[in-house]
């Protein structure tokens, strides 16, 4: 596997864990806030994987 593929796989696993945290925190405002913030941060870090190379 290339470094790019390993990094992408790592971010996919982070996304899965963020979704799991969101599900686990249903009904708890601050936990849900933190989980959603973590999920959005993971998505932001994945933007370079979907940009076309210049």
Buried (B, 14 or more C-beta within 10 A) or exposed (E): EEEEEEBBEEBEEBBEBBBEBBEEBEEEEEBBEBBBEBBEEBEEBBEEEEEEEE
